[in-house]
Amino acid sequence: MPKPLVLASGSEIRAEMLRRAGLSVAVMPARLDEDSVKQGMLAEDAAPRDIADLLAEMKAAKVAGKRPDALVLGCDQVLDFEGALLSKPESPEAAVAQLSEMSGKRHKLLSACVAFDDGKPVWRHVGVVTLSMRVLSPDYIEDYVARNWPSIRHSVGAYKLEEEGSRLFTTISGDYFTVLGLPLLPLLNWLAIRGEIAT
Ligand SMILES: Nc1nc2c(ncn2[C@@H]2O[C@H](COP(=O)(O)OP(=O)(O)OP(=O)(O)O)[C@@H](O)[C@H]2O)c(=O)[nH]1
């Protein structure tokens, strides 16, 4: 009998990706002080992949305690730009500065997902995508952010690929869903192998 699925994330697009795949999922965001965990791991020179993985596991663990009956998914996405870990810009000005820095260069998005069952981690995956941003004019960056801030403020890269953000890139090497924040295909593969979803 398939177990109920709980997404321990406040990310609307993550829930939407799962629901559009036909999965019934309950949302229970994990309240976590992500910044202090990130700072602590950066102080120990942790790799971006390990930071995303740990945060995803912590979020899943936090909610798994409340839903021992369910499969609980914790997620986290980090942006690796030339070795630096960038976070969600806190203001339109910060978004303009971040996009100006990334213009004409490549960066990576790492989307981690960890699944808990019976109170312990049973599956994990970190999807990695490399995005090549075109050279953007300062005027366009200002205009892009001014028009899209209410939406892009929730994205680690200050863009949404499924919206006007697609215009920022020349190439993307990796999986579309991973850019949006979830390694959806590896997750669906695992759920199918476990018999949690029909195939
Ligand atoms: N819609 C959309 N969201 C994006 C895109 N790129 C990154 N994101 C979002 O950027 C956010 C990255 O921050 P996280 O800390 O992983 O997640 P969160 O939104 O804070 O939610 P929690 O899982 O509750 O921490 C996620 O919500 C991603 O879905 C994109 O191209 N489109």
The ligand as a Tripos MOL2 file, in Angstrom:
@<TRIPOS>MOLECULE
LIG
   32    34     1     0     0
SMALL
NO_CHARGES

@<TRIPOS>ATOM
      1 N1          9.7020   28.6640   -9.7890 N.pl3     1 LIG1
      2 C1         11.0620   28.5990   -9.7530 C.ar      1 LIG1
      3 N2         11.6720   28.5090   -8.5290 N.ar      1 LIG1
      4 C2         13.0270   28.4570   -8.5310 C.ar      1 LIG1
      5 C3         13.8130   28.5000   -9.7030 C.ar      1 LIG1
      6 N3         15.1360   28.4310   -9.3350 N.ar      1 LIG1
      7 C4         15.1610   28.3310   -7.9800 C.ar      1 LIG1
      8 N4         13.8830   28.3310   -7.4930 N.ar      1 LIG1
      9 C5         13.4370   28.2510   -6.0870 C.3       1 LIG1
     10 O1         14.4180   28.8060   -5.2260 O.3       1 LIG1
     11 C6         14.1800   28.2700   -3.9180 C.3       1 LIG1
     12 C7         15.5130   27.8500   -3.3250 C.3       1 LIG1
     13 O2         15.4390   27.9860   -1.9270 O.3       1 LIG1
     14 P1         15.3330   26.7410   -0.9100 P.3       1 LIG1
     15 O3         15.9100   27.1930    0.3710 O.co2     1 LIG1
     16 O4         15.8590   25.4890   -1.5360 O.co2     1 LIG1
     17 O5         13.7780   26.4810   -0.7480 O.3       1 LIG1
     18 P2         12.6680   27.4370   -0.1160 P.3       1 LIG1
     19 O6         11.8780   28.0240   -1.2320 O.co2     1 LIG1
     20 O7         13.2850   28.3710    0.8600 O.co2     1 LIG1
     21 O8         11.7010   26.4100    0.6230 O.3       1 LIG1
     22 P3         12.0840   25.3720    1.7850 P.3       1 LIG1
     23 O9         12.2400   24.0360    1.1050 O.co2     1 LIG1
     24 O10        10.9040   25.4270    2.7030 O.co2     1 LIG1
     25 O11        13.3720   25.8420    2.4120 O.co2     1 LIG1
     26 C8         13.2470   27.0600   -4.0920 C.3       1 LIG1
     27 O12        11.9280   27.3960   -3.7050 O.3       1 LIG1
     28 C9         13.3080   26.8080   -5.5910 C.3       1 LIG1
     29 O13        12.1250   26.1960   -6.0460 O.3       1 LIG1
     30 C10        13.1380   28.6000  -10.9650 C.ar      1 LIG1
     31 O14        13.7380   28.6560  -12.0550 O.2       1 LIG1
     32 N5         11.7660   28.6360  -10.9410 N.ar      1 LIG1
@<TRIPOS>BOND
     1     1     2 1
     2     2     3 ar
     3     2    32 ar
     4     3     4 ar
     5     4     5 ar
     6     4     8 ar
     7     5     6 ar
     8     5    30 ar
     9     6     7 ar
    10     7     8 ar
    11     8     9 1
    12     9    10 1
    13     9    28 1
    14    10    11 1
    15    11    12 1
    16    11    26 1
    17    12    13 1
    18    13    14 1
    19    14    15 2
    20    14    16 1
    21    14    17 1
    22    17    18 1
    23    18    19 2
    24    18    20 1
    25    18    21 1
    26    21    22 1
    27    22    23 2
    28    22    24 1
    29    22    25 1
    30    26    27 1
    31    26    28 1
    32    28    29 1
    33    30    31 2
    34    30    32 ar
@<TRIPOS>SUBSTRUCTURE
     1 LIG1         1 GROUP 0 **** ****
